[in-house]
Amino acid sequence: MISSVLVANAEYQAWLKQIKQRIHSVRMKVALAANSELITLYYEFGAQIVWSVRRRRCGGRIFLMPLVTT
């Protein structure tokens, strides 16, 4: 009886460890995907700002115009 409880406990522990590993793996994938999207977004914002600054240069001055109007 005790040995069956220990086997069941060992099986449960192994199953629980596998579940925890899968959760960790999926969380890492989600974090990497989110970071990748944020980097892309920030790059696009930076490119828009550079384009806007270059377009608005006039007589050595730089006129910064808001990119978003409300």
PyMOL commands that set and color helices and strands:
alter all, ss='L'
color gray80, all
select helices_A, chain A and resi 2-55
alter helices_A, ss='H'
color red, helices_A
select strands_A, chain A and resi 57-58+61-62
alter strands_A, ss='S'
color yellow, strands_A
deselect
rebuild
show_as cartoon
